[in-house]
Amino acid sequence: MFAVVPDPIPARMKGLNRAEICDANFQQFVRDFDGPRTAAPAAHAPILEGSALDAHGFRELFESQLISRHLDLMARVLRVQNKVFYTIGSSGHEGNAMVARATRHTDPAFLHYRSGGFMAERFRKLPGMDPVMDSALSFAASADDPASGGRHKVWGSKPLWVLPQTSTIASHLPKAVGTAIAIAHGPRIGHALPVPDDSIVVCSFGDASSNHATAQAAFNTAAFTAYQRLPAPVLFICEDNGIGISVKTPDGWIARNFAHRPDLDYFAADGLDLATGYGDVQRAVAHCRRTRRPTFLHLRTTRIMGHAGTDFEIEWRNLDELCAVEASDPLLRSAAIALESGLMSKDEVLALYEITRARCFAAAEDADRRPRLTQLADVVAPLAPFSPDAVRAEATRAPDTAARIAAFGSEAALPERQAPRHLAVQINQALHDLFAKYPQALLFGEDVAQKGGVYTVTKGLQKAFGGRRVFNTLLDETTILGLAQGFANMGMLALPEIQYLAYFHNAGDQIRGEAASLQFFSNGQYRNPMVVRIASLGYQRGFGGHFHNDNSITALRDIPGIVIGCPSRGDDAATMLRTLAAMAQVDGRVCLFLEPIALYMTKDLHAPGDGAWSTAYPAPDQAMTFGEARVYNAEATDLVVLTFGNGVPMSLRAARTIEAERGWKVRVVDLRWLLPLNEGEIARHVGECARVLVVDEGRRSAGVGEGIITAIAEAGLGDRPMRRVVGADTFTPLAGAALLVIPSEADIVAAALTMR
């Protein structure tokens, strides 16, 4: 620690902002340095006696630190000129460059937003790459930004295996753990990884974020895995600067909370001192790589210049505290090491400092002249890619016949040779087919393995394909979806199960903020191919309450870029699953498959024993076209009912009553695809019919029905009689009272009969 700025602030610094004071401090410190000096060490000799860091390594780390610092200073200056659009800086955290040096560029990295030093150093791993220009393009939101294409300031690089993200509250930790587990798991199922088998995952975050529930879920999952003697090679780096925006972390809290946590191996390093800290960083990295155990590296840092450019610390931190923070600036210690060791003179340090400044400002001015995103189509281009011909070809590509026979037990047992069956069975058969087709497919969740799920939908899958491909997880939806992202990052096809739709809401940000945003923020360079199966919706007679009769599809439909399919019958479920898997494989899409629980075992439609809701299994080369609806009584034009899920069989039964009472011919349209809605299909059916009834089992406010009505209105078809049958804006009660708040056949009939 070096006292630099006395109290009170010298007259020469009055009126300067925090960035200017930080800048002046460094230069003054170097000019005034009068500490001891030794002869310059050889390139591969320790930079200081007893240090694990050699002189050559120190010089490169110091340069990386200076790049990071001057990017921050540049951002503060050019933000007011609207040339830069991001000022959350890395100042005080430049020691994370040591982690980059000690790891490989093929170690996937999920980074804290104060990772400028890490990125500058990792760029050294591959020749011909320029961390300054790449970062400047990102700061300037330039369309030429190689990480996000100008969509956000993110730390990211495809060749350097830094997956772009905007995580600020540790929401990236579960997918980092998932990726570490995937690295260990891939070779066990014969899957070739895109990174070396001995890779580790680097995951950094702040001390304040370590308290977040999402972070705690990740630590727990990593420790849970290690406790079972399974590998989870993730290196958690807690960059502890003692504060989160303006809320201080109690002294000693991170060490107290993590130093003795079972199955989470703790290391500490001084991120403010390269000579002292590097050996400890090396030891943590080597331990993680050698033992394949989750490792926690507590890296001491500080925060210079406030949280962001809009954070005026002087309003809430006293002067003594600010002076102490500035005195702990790691660049001062690095300058002292350079001078003490004899590696550099004062003039050389100051020259390097100014050369780096000029380089960063020149890159920023260049970036400002580059094009920015100006068209909506360009902004959303990587969000929801869709290659219809390729998806169709992949979806209709049948599994190998021998693999199918092995999966089902015999040729005679193939599902297309069986009698019509109900929804649960057909989903199960379709999953067997997907596993025969995709050797990289994995299914996991709560109770899915030996038990076969709470509704036996996954029964027999583990027996057919083994415990390495079908397995139970701990009971935490955040972990399940984090695992899904990790497996997807490593090229596997993840088929996670969320036991009930209500449970998804506990972990929704793993899809909204993480999985669904990856293609967008990486400009399509990274992807999360997955099909998330969720037991959903209501009508479970005599069971449930709101946790098991959840109809909140709204929380899903708000997520940009995802696909939501909801079948109502078994054959549709099979062909939809094939299309969803193909969309994941071909276009990297995040797909959600909503399975109506109340229809799992439904065999009949109009009368007990009629078997009208049991269906034949579609041949393995058949698939559903994305966005395609199923239409019943397509010639009818008196009334069209637009619905999905449980609403389909209810509407078909109601249609008989309506025809008997009014004589109207009723067309029922099962939309099947809930996001995106096929607005053209909706408009076509409405345009052909005299009256419209929308049956939506979700809640009145913000449900699927609102989207359908909007599509009708925007198509200019709002002039015909129209009604909406929807659920009430309430949670679902237990037992028979549940049927009071969700639509019924009687409600459908009553609504139709009010129309002229």
C-alpha positions in Angstrom: 0.0 0.0 0.0 1.4 3.4 -1.0 0.1 6.6 0.5 -0.2 8.9 -2.5 -2.8 11.5 -2.0 -2.6 13.4 1.3 -5.5 14.8 3.1 -6.7 17.4 2.2 -6.5 17.0 -1.6 -3.7 19.2 -3.0 -4.7 22.4 -4.8 -3.5 21.0 -8.1 -6.1 18.2 -7.9 -9.1 20.3 -6.9 -11.8 20.4 -9.4 -10.6 17.2 -11.1 -13.0 14.2 -11.4 -12.1 10.8 -10.0 -10.7 9.5 -13.3 -8.4 12.5 -13.6 -7.2 12.1 -10.0 -6.5 8.5 -10.6 -4.6 9.3 -13.8 -2.6 12.1 -12.0 -1.8 9.9 -9.0 -0.1 7.3 -11.2 2.1 9.8 -12.9 3.0 11.6 -9.7 3.8 8.3 -8.0 6.3 7.3 -10.7 8.0 10.7 -10.8 8.3 10.8 -7.0 9.4 7.2 -6.5 12.6 7.0 -4.4 12.5 3.4 -3.3 15.4 0.9 -3.5 16.4 -0.4 -6.9 18.3 -3.5 -8.0 19.9 -4.6 -11.2 17.4 -5.6 -13.9 16.6 -9.4 -13.7 16.9 -11.7 -16.6 13.8 -12.4 -18.6 13.1 -15.7 -16.9 14.4 -14.8 -13.4 11.9 -13.9 -10.7 10.8 -10.3 -10.9 11.5 -9.9 -7.2 13.2 -12.4 -4.9 10.9 -15.2 -3.9 8.3 -14.4 -6.6 6.8 -17.1 -8.8 6.5 -14.5 -11.5 9.4 -13.9 -13.9 10.4 -10.6 -15.3 9.1 -11.4 -18.8 5.7 -12.4 -17.4 5.6 -9.3 -15.1 6.3 -7.0 -18.1 3.4 -8.5 -20.1 1.0 -8.5 -17.1 1.9 -4.8 -16.4 1.2 -4.0 -20.0 -2.2 -5.7 -19.8 -3.0 -3.8 -16.6 -2.2 -0.5 -18.3 -4.4 -1.4 -21.3 -7.3 -2.1 -19.0 -6.7 1.1 -17.1 -6.5 3.3 -20.1 -9.6 1.8 -21.6 -11.4 2.9 -18.4 -9.9 6.4 -18.6 -10.8 6.6 -22.3 -14.4 5.6 -21.6 -14.8 8.3 -18.9 -13.5 11.0 -21.3 -15.3 9.9 -24.4 -18.6 9.1 -22.8 -19.5 12.7 -22.5 -18.8 13.1 -26.2 -21.2 10.2 -27.1 -18.4 8.3 -28.6 -18.5 5.6 -25.9 -21.5 4.1 -24.2 -20.3 2.2 -21.2 -18.3 3.3 -18.1 -18.4 0.4 -15.7 -14.7 -0.1 -15.5 -12.1 -2.6 -14.3 -9.9 -0.1 -12.4 -8.6 -1.8 -9.2 -9.4 -5.3 -10.6 -6.5 -5.3 -13.1 -4.9 -8.2 -11.1 -7.3 -10.6 -12.8 -4.8 -10.5 -15.7 -2.9 -13.1 -13.6 -5.8 -15.6 -13.9 -5.7 -15.1 -17.7 -2.0 -15.8 -17.8 -2.2 -18.9 -15.6 -5.1 -20.4 -17.6 -5.4 -21.4 -21.3 -7.3 -19.7 -24.0 -9.3 -23.0 -24.4 -10.5 -22.8 -20.8 -14.1 -21.5 -21.3 -14.4 -18.2 -19.4 -17.6 -16.6 -17.9 -16.5 -13.2 -16.8 -17.4 -10.5 -14.3 -17.8 -7.1 -16.0 -14.6 -5.8 -14.4 -12.4 -8.1 -16.5 -10.4 -5.7 -18.7 -7.1 -7.0 -17.4 -8.1 -10.6 -17.9 -9.1 -9.9 -21.5 -6.0 -7.9 -22.4 -3.8 -10.8 -21.1 -5.8 -13.6 -22.7 -5.4 -11.9 -26.0 -1.8 -12.8 -25.8 -2.7 -16.5 -26.2 -3.3 -16.2 -29.9 -1.2 -14.2 -32.4 -2.6 -11.3 -34.4 -5.3 -10.3 -32.0 -5.7 -6.8 -30.7 -7.4 -6.4 -27.3 -7.4 -2.6 -27.5 -9.2 -2.3 -30.9 -11.7 -5.1 -30.1 -12.5 -3.5 -26.7 -12.8 0.0 -28.3 -15.3 -1.4 -30.8 -17.3 -2.9 -28.0 -17.3 0.3 -25.9 -18.4 2.3 -29.0 -21.3 -0.1 -29.8 -19.9 -0.5 -33.2 -21.4 -3.1 -35.6 -17.8 -4.2 -36.2 -17.4 -5.3 -32.6 -16.2 -9.0 -32.9 -17.9 -10.0 -29.7 -21.5 -8.8 -29.9 -21.7 -7.0 -33.2 -22.6 -3.7 -31.4 -25.4 -5.0 -29.3 -23.8 -4.4 -25.9 -20.5 -3.8 -24.2 -19.5 -7.4 -23.3 -16.2 -9.1 -22.7 -16.2 -11.9 -25.2 -14.2 -13.7 -27.9 -15.0 -16.8 -29.9 -11.4 -17.7 -30.6 -10.5 -17.1 -26.9 -13.4 -19.1 -25.5 -14.8 -16.1 -23.6 -18.6 -16.5 -23.8 -20.2 -13.0 -24.1 -22.7 -12.2 -21.4 -24.2 -9.3 -19.4 -24.4 -11.1 -16.1 -24.2 -8.6 -13.2 -25.6 -10.5 -10.3 -23.8 -13.8 -10.7 -26.5 -15.3 -12.9 -23.7 -16.8 -15.0 -22.4 -19.0 -12.3 -24.8 -22.0 -12.8 -23.9 -22.2 -16.5 -20.2 -22.1 -15.6 -20.7 -25.0 -13.3 -22.8 -26.8 -16.0 -20.0 -26.3 -18.5 -17.4 -27.7 -16.1 -19.6 -30.8 -15.5 -20.1 -31.1 -19.3 -16.4 -31.0 -19.9 -16.0 -34.0 -17.5 -19.2 -35.7 -18.8 -18.7 -35.5 -22.5 -16.0 -38.1 -22.9 -18.0 -40.5 -20.7 -20.7 -40.7 -23.3 -18.2 -40.7 -26.2 -18.8 -37.1 -27.2 -15.9 -35.2 -28.7 -15.5 -31.9 -26.8 -14.8 -28.6 -28.6 -12.1 -27.9 -26.0 -9.3 -30.2 -24.6 -10.5 -32.8 -22.1 -8.4 -31.4 -19.3 -9.9 -27.9 -19.7 -11.2 -26.0 -16.7 -13.9 -23.3 -16.5 -13.0 -19.9 -15.4 -15.8 -17.9 -13.7 -15.4 -14.5 -12.1 -17.7 -12.4 -10.0 -17.7 -9.8 -7.3 -17.9 -10.2 -3.5 -21.4 -8.7 -3.3 -22.7 -11.0 -6.0 -21.4 -14.1 -4.1 -24.4 -13.6 -1.8 -27.0 -13.9 -4.5 -29.2 -16.9 -4.5 -28.1 -17.8 -8.0 -24.5 -17.8 -7.0 -25.3 -19.9 -3.9 -27.1 -22.4 -6.1 -23.9 -22.8 -8.2 -21.6 -23.2 -5.2 -24.0 -25.8 -3.8 -24.1 -27.7 -7.1 -20.4 -27.7 -7.5 -19.9 -29.0 -3.9 -22.7 -31.5 -4.3 -21.0 -32.9 -7.4 -17.6 -33.0 -5.7 -19.1 -34.7 -2.6 -20.1 -37.6 -4.9 -16.5 -37.8 -6.1 -17.6 -36.6 -9.6 -15.5 -34.0 -11.4 -16.5 -30.4 -11.6 -13.4 -28.5 -12.8 -14.7 -24.9 -12.2 -12.5 -22.1 -10.9 -14.6 -19.6 -9.1 -12.8 -16.3 -8.8 -14.3 -14.0 -6.3 -12.9 -10.5 -7.0 -13.3 -9.0 -3.6 -13.2 -5.2 -3.6 -15.2 -4.9 -0.5 -18.2 -3.1 -1.9 -21.2 -3.6 -4.2 -22.1 -0.3 -5.8 -22.4 1.5 -2.4 -23.1 -1.4 0.0 -20.0 -2.6 1.8 -19.2 -6.2 2.3 -18.3 -6.8 5.9 -14.6 -7.2 6.5 -13.7 -10.9 6.4 -17.1 -12.1 5.2 -15.9 -13.8 2.0 -13.1 -15.7 3.8 -15.5 -16.7 6.6 -18.1 -17.8 4.2 -15.9 -19.8 1.8 -12.6 -20.7 3.4 -13.9 -23.8 5.1 -16.8 -24.8 2.9 -16.7 -28.5 2.4 -16.0 -29.7 -1.2 -15.2 -26.2 -2.4 -11.4 -25.9 -2.2 -10.3 -22.4 -1.1 -7.3 -20.4 -2.2 -6.5 -16.7 -1.6 -4.3 -14.4 -3.7 -3.4 -10.7 -3.6 -4.7 -9.3 -6.8 -3.2 -5.9 -5.9 0.4 -7.2 -6.1 1.5 -9.2 -9.2 4.8 -10.4 -7.6 3.1 -11.7 -4.5 -0.2 -12.9 -6.0 0.9 -14.7 -9.1 2.2 -17.9 -7.3 -1.1 -18.2 -5.4 -3.1 -17.8 -8.6 -1.0 -20.5 -10.3 -1.5 -22.9 -7.4 -5.3 -22.4 -7.5 -5.4 -23.0 -11.3 -3.1 -26.1 -11.1 -5.2 -27.5 -8.3 -8.4 -27.2 -10.2 -6.9 -28.7 -13.4 -5.2 -31.6 -11.5 -7.9 -32.5 -9.1 -10.9 -31.7 -11.3 -12.6 -30.3 -8.1 -14.4 -27.0 -7.8 -11.9 -24.4 -6.6 -12.6 -21.0 -5.0 -10.0 -18.3 -5.6 -10.5 -15.3 -3.3 -8.7 -12.5 -5.2 -8.1 -9.3 -3.3 -9.0 -6.3 -5.4 -10.1 -2.7 -4.9 -12.4 -0.4 -6.8 -11.0 2.7 -8.3 -13.2 5.5 -9.7 -16.6 4.3 -8.5 -19.0 1.8 -9.8 -19.6 3.6 -13.1 -19.3 7.0 -14.6 -22.5 8.1 -13.0 -21.4 7.1 -9.5 -20.2 10.2 -7.7 -18.6 8.6 -4.7 -17.8 11.8 -3.0 -21.5 12.1 -2.2 -21.5 8.9 -0.1 -17.9 8.1 0.8 -15.7 10.3 3.0 -12.5 11.8 1.8 -10.3 9.6 4.1 -11.8 6.5 2.6 -11.4 7.7 -1.0 -7.8 8.5 -0.3 -7.2 5.1 1.1 -8.8 3.5 -1.9 -6.6 5.5 -4.3 -3.5 4.5 -2.3 -4.3 0.9 -2.8 -4.4 1.2 -6.6 -2.7 -2.0 -8.0 -1.1 0.0 -10.8 1.0 1.9 -8.2 2.3 -1.4 -6.8 3.1 -2.7 -10.3 4.9 0.5 -11.1 6.9 0.1 -7.9 7.8 -3.5 -8.8 9.0 -2.4 -12.2 11.2 0.3 -10.6 12.4 -1.7 -7.6 13.4 -4.6 -9.7 15.3 -2.5 -12.1 13.3 -3.8 -15.0 12.2 -0.3 -16.0 13.2 3.3 -15.4 10.8 6.0 -14.5 11.0 7.4 -18.0 10.3 3.9 -19.4 7.2 3.4 -17.1 5.8 6.8 -18.0 6.5 6.3 -21.7 4.7 3.0 -21.7 1.8 4.6 -19.8 1.5 7.4 -22.4 1.9 5.0 -25.3 -0.9 2.9 -24.0 -3.1 5.9 -23.5 -2.5 7.1 -27.0 -3.2 3.6 -28.4 -6.5 3.4 -26.5 -7.7 6.8 -27.6 -6.7 6.2 -31.2 -8.6 2.9 -31.2 -11.6 4.7 -29.7 -11.6 7.4 -32.3 -11.3 4.8 -35.0 -14.2 2.8 -33.5 -16.3 5.9 -33.4 -16.0 6.2 -37.1 -17.1 2.7 -37.7 -20.8 1.9 -38.5 -23.3 1.2 -35.8 -26.5 -0.8 -35.9 -29.2 1.3 -37.5 -31.7 -1.2 -38.7 -34.0 -3.3 -36.6 -33.4 -6.3 -38.8 -29.7 -6.1 -38.1 -30.2 -5.8 -34.3 -32.4 -8.9 -34.1 -30.6 -11.0 -36.8 -28.9 -13.4 -34.4 -31.7 -13.6 -31.9 -33.9 -16.2 -33.4 -32.3 -17.8 -36.4 -34.5 -20.2 -38.4 -33.4 -22.3 -41.4 -36.7 -23.9 -42.5 -35.4 -26.2 -45.1 -32.5 -27.5 -43.0 -34.8 -27.8 -40.0 -37.3 -29.8 -42.0 -34.6 -32.1 -43.4 -33.1 -32.7 -39.9 -36.5 -33.2 -38.3 -37.6 -35.8 -40.9 -34.2 -37.6 -40.8 -35.1 -40.9 -39.2 -32.9 -42.6 -36.6 -30.8 -45.6 -37.6 -33.1 -48.6 -37.7 -30.7 -50.8 -35.7 -30.5 -48.0 -33.0 -34.3 -47.9 -32.8 -34.7 -51.6 -32.5 -32.1 -51.6 -29.7 -33.9 -48.8 -28.0 -37.3 -50.3 -28.1 -36.2 -53.9 -27.6 -37.3 -55.5 -30.9 -38.7 -54.7 -34.3 -42.1 -55.8 -33.2 -42.0 -53.3 -30.3 -41.4 -50.3 -32.5 -44.1 -47.7 -31.6 -45.5 -47.3 -35.0 -46.5 -51.0 -34.9 -48.5 -50.5 -31.7 -52.1 -49.6 -31.2 -53.0 -45.9 -30.7 -51.8 -44.6 -27.4 -52.3 -41.5 -25.2 -50.1 -38.4 -24.9 -47.7 -39.6 -22.1 -46.8 -42.8 -23.9 -46.3 -41.0 -27.2 -43.9 -38.5 -25.6 -42.0 -41.3 -24.1 -41.8 -43.1 -27.4 -40.6 -39.9 -29.1 -37.9 -39.4 -26.5 -36.6 -42.9 -27.1 -36.5 -42.1 -30.8 -34.6 -38.8 -30.2 -32.1 -40.6 -28.0 -31.6 -43.2 -30.8 -31.1 -40.4 -33.3 -28.8 -38.2 -31.2 -26.1 -40.0 -29.3 -25.2 -36.6 -27.7 -28.7 -36.2 -26.2 -29.0 -36.0 -22.4 -32.1 -36.0 -20.3 -32.0 -34.9 -16.7 -34.1 -33.3 -14.0 -35.9 -34.2 -10.8 -37.1 -37.9 -10.5 -36.6 -38.5 -14.3 -34.3 -41.5 -14.0 -35.3 -44.7 -12.2 -38.8 -43.4 -11.3 -39.4 -42.2 -14.9 -40.8 -38.8 -13.8 -43.7 -38.1 -11.5 -46.0 -39.0 -14.4 -43.8 -41.8 -15.8 -43.2 -39.9 -19.0 -39.5 -40.8 -19.0 -40.0 -44.3 -17.9 -37.5 -46.8 -19.3 -35.2 -44.2 -20.8 -32.5 -44.7 -18.3 -32.7 -48.5 -18.7 -32.5 -48.2 -22.5 -29.7 -45.6 -22.7 -27.9 -45.7 -19.4 -27.3 -43.5 -16.4 -24.8 -41.3 -18.1 -27.4 -40.0 -20.5 -30.5 -40.1 -18.3 -30.0 -39.0 -14.7 -31.5 -37.2 -11.7 -30.2 -33.8 -10.6 -30.5 -32.2 -7.2 -33.8 -30.5 -6.7 -33.0 -27.0 -8.0 -34.4 -25.6 -11.2 -31.6 -23.0 -11.4 -29.1 -25.9 -11.4 -31.1 -27.9 -14.0 -31.1 -25.0 -16.5 -27.5 -24.1 -15.7 -26.5 -27.7 -16.5 -28.5 -27.5 -19.7 -26.5 -24.5 -20.8 -23.2 -26.1 -19.9 -24.0 -29.3 -21.9 -25.1 -27.1 -24.8 -21.9 -25.1 -24.7 -20.0 -28.3 -25.1 -22.0 -29.4 -28.1 -24.4 -31.8 -26.5 -28.2 -31.7 -27.0 -29.7 -31.0 -23.6 -33.3 -32.2 -22.8 -33.8 -30.9 -19.2 -37.1 -31.5 -17.5 -38.8 -28.9 -15.2 -41.2 -30.9 -13.1 -44.0 -28.3 -13.1 -44.4 -25.0 -14.9 -44.6 -23.1 -11.5 -41.1 -24.4 -10.7 -39.7 -22.8 -13.8 -40.5 -19.3 -12.4 -38.0 -20.0 -9.6 -35.2 -20.1 -12.2 -36.6 -18.2 -15.2 -33.6 -15.9 -15.5 -31.5 -18.8 -16.5 -33.5 -18.9 -19.7 -34.3 -15.2 -20.0 -31.1 -13.6 -19.0 -28.6 -16.3 -19.9 -29.6 -19.1 -22.3 -31.9 -17.0 -24.6 -29.5 -14.0 -24.7 -26.3 -15.9 -25.7 -26.8 -15.9 -29.5 -27.9 -12.2 -29.3 -25.0 -11.0 -27.3 -22.4 -13.1 -29.2 -23.8 -12.1 -32.6 -24.6 -15.8 -33.3 -21.1 -17.1 -32.5 -22.2 -19.1 -29.4 -25.5 -20.9 -28.9 -27.5 -23.0 -26.4 -29.2 -25.8 -28.2 -31.8 -27.3 -25.8 -35.3 -28.5 -25.6 -36.8 -27.8 -22.1 -39.7 -30.1 -21.2 -42.1 -28.7 -18.7 -45.2 -30.4 -17.3 -47.7 -27.6 -17.5 -51.2 -26.1 -17.3 -54.2 -27.0 -15.2 -57.2 -29.3 -15.0 -55.7 -31.8 -12.6 -58.9 -32.8 -10.9 -58.6 -33.2 -7.1 -54.9 -32.3 -7.0 -52.5 -29.5 -7.1 -53.2 -26.0 -6.2 -51.3 -23.3 -8.0 -47.9 -25.1 -7.9 -49.3 -28.0 -9.9 -52.0 -26.2 -12.0 -49.9 -23.3 -13.3 -51.2 -21.6 -16.4 -48.7 -18.7 -16.4 -47.5 -19.0 -20.0 -47.1 -15.2 -20.0 -43.8 -15.4 -18.1 -42.4 -17.5 -21.0 -43.8 -15.6 -23.9 -42.0 -12.4 -22.8 -38.6 -14.0 -23.4 -37.1 -12.9 -26.7 -35.9 -15.6 -29.1 -37.2 -18.7 -27.6 -39.7 -21.2 -29.2 -42.7 -22.5 -27.3 -44.6 -25.5 -28.4 -47.7 -27.0 -26.7 -49.2 -30.2 -28.1 -52.6 -31.5 -27.0 -52.4 -35.1 -28.4 -49.8 -37.8 -28.7 -49.0 -37.8 -32.4 -48.5 -34.0 -32.4 -46.2 -34.3 -29.4 -43.9 -36.7 -31.2 -43.7 -34.7 -34.5 -43.3 -31.4 -32.5 -40.5 -32.8 -30.4 -38.6 -33.8 -33.6 -39.0 -30.3 -35.0 -37.9 -28.7 -31.7 -34.8 -31.0 -31.5 -34.0 -30.1 -35.1 -34.3 -26.4 -34.4 -32.0 -26.8 -31.5 -29.5 -28.8 -33.6 -29.6 -26.7 -36.8 -30.1 -23.2 -35.4 -29.1 -23.5 -31.8 -32.5 -22.5 -30.6 -33.7 -22.5 -27.0 -37.0 -24.4 -27.1 -39.6 -25.0 -24.5 -42.1 -27.9 -24.8 -45.1 -27.5 -22.6 -46.8 -30.8 -21.8 -50.4 -30.5 -20.6 -50.5 -32.7 -17.5 -54.2 -33.2 -17.5 -54.0 -34.7 -21.0 -51.1 -37.1 -20.3 -53.4 -40.1 -19.6 -56.5 -38.9 -21.6 -57.6 -41.6 -24.0 -61.2 -40.6 -24.8 -62.8 -37.5 -26.2 -66.6 -37.5 -26.3 -67.5 -40.6 -24.3 -65.8 -43.1 -22.0 -64.1 -45.8 -24.1 -64.3 -44.0 -27.4 -60.5 -43.9 -27.6 -60.8 -40.7 -29.8 -57.9 -38.9 -28.0 -55.5 -41.8 -28.5 -53.4 -41.6 -31.6 -51.2 -43.7 -33.7 -47.5 -43.1 -33.4 -46.1 -41.2 -36.4 -43.4 -42.8 -38.4 -39.9 -41.6 -37.5 -39.5 -39.6 -40.7 -42.5 -37.4 -40.0 -42.3 -34.0 -38.4 -44.4 -31.0 -37.7 -43.8 -27.8 -39.7 -42.8 -25.0 -37.4 -45.8 -22.7 -36.8 -48.3 -25.1 -38.3 -51.7 -25.5 -36.7 -54.0 -28.5 -36.6 -57.4 -27.8 -37.9 -60.6 -29.7 -37.1 -63.6 -29.4 -39.4 -61.7 -27.1 -41.8 -64.8 -26.5 -44.0 -66.8 -24.9 -41.2 -67.2 -21.1 -41.5 -69.9 -20.2 -39.0 -67.6 -20.1 -36.0 -63.8 -20.6 -35.5 -62.4 -21.5 -32.1 -58.7 -20.6 -31.7 -57.2 -22.5 -28.8 -54.3 -24.8 -27.6 -53.6 -27.4 -24.9 -56.5 -28.5 -22.7 -58.7 -26.1 -24.7 -58.6 -28.3 -27.7 -60.6 -31.3 -26.5 -62.9 -29.0 -24.5 -63.6 -27.0 -27.6 -64.2 -30.1 -29.7 -66.8 -31.3 -27.2 -68.3 -27.8 -27.0 -68.5 -27.6 -30.8 -71.0 -30.5 -30.8 -73.2 -28.7 -28.3 -73.0 -25.4 -30.2 -73.9 -27.2 -33.5 -76.8 -28.9 -31.8 -78.2 -25.7 -30.3 -77.5 -23.2 -33.0 -76.8 -25.3 -36.1 -73.5 -23.6 -36.6 -70.6 -25.5 -38.2 -67.6 -25.0 -35.9 -64.0 -25.0 -36.9 -61.5 -25.7 -34.1 -57.9 -24.6 -34.6 -55.2 -26.0 -32.3 -52.5 -23.4 -32.7 -49.9 -25.7 -31.1 -47.1 -23.0 -31.4 -47.4 -20.3 -28.7 -44.2 -18.4 -29.4 -44.0 -17.0 -31.9 -47.7 -17.1 -32.7 -48.4 -17.8 -36.4 -50.3 -14.6 -37.0 -50.8 -15.4 -40.6 -52.5 -18.7 -39.8 -54.7 -17.0 -37.2 -55.7 -14.3 -39.8 -56.5 -16.9 -42.4 -58.9 -18.8 -40.3 -60.6 -15.8 -38.9 -60.9 -14.3 -42.4 -62.8 -17.4 -43.5 -65.3 -17.5 -40.6 -68.2 -15.4 -39.5 -67.5 -15.4 -35.7 -64.4 -15.9 -33.5 -64.0 -17.5 -30.1 -60.6 -17.5 -28.4 -60.3 -20.2 -25.7 -57.2 -19.6 -23.5 -56.8 -21.5 -20.3 -54.3 -19.0 -19.1 -55.2 -15.9 -17.0 -57.2 -13.0 -18.5 -54.4 -10.5 -18.1 -51.4 -10.9 -20.5 -52.3 -14.4 -21.6 -51.9 -16.1 -25.0 -55.4 -14.9 -25.8 -54.3 -11.3 -25.8 -51.8 -12.1 -28.4 -54.4 -13.9 -30.6 -56.8 -11.0 -30.3 -54.0 -8.5 -31.2 -53.1 -10.6 -34.3 -56.8 -10.5 -35.4 -57.1 -6.7 -34.8 -53.8 -5.9 -36.6 -55.0 -8.0 -39.6 -58.0 -5.7 -39.9 -60.4 -8.5 -38.9 -61.8 -7.1 -35.7 -65.2 -6.3 -37.2 -66.8 -9.7 -36.7 -68.4 -11.0 -33.5 -65.6 -12.1 -31.1 -65.4 -13.5 -27.6 -62.7 -14.6 -25.3 -63.0 -17.5 -22.8 -60.1 -17.2 -20.3 -59.1 -18.1 -16.8 -59.6 -15.6 -13.9 -56.8 -13.4 -12.7 -56.1 -15.5 -9.6 -53.9 -18.2 -8.3 -55.4 -21.7 -8.7 -57.0 -23.1 -5.6 -57.0 -26.7 -4.4 -59.4 -29.5 -5.4 -62.7 -28.8 -7.1 -62.4 -25.0 -6.5 -59.8 -25.0 -9.3 -62.5 -25.6 -11.9 -64.1 -22.3 -10.9 -61.2 -20.2 -12.1 -60.2 -21.9 -15.4 -62.4 -22.2 -18.5 -64.9 -25.1 -18.9 -66.8 -26.5 -21.8 -69.9 -24.8 -20.4 -68.1 -21.5 -20.6 -67.2 -22.1 -24.2 -70.7 -22.9 -25.1 -72.1 -20.0 -23.2 -69.7 -17.6 -24.9 -70.6 -18.9 -28.3 -74.3 -18.6 -27.7 -74.0 -14.9 -26.9 -72.9 -14.2 -30.4 -75.3 -13.4 -33.2 
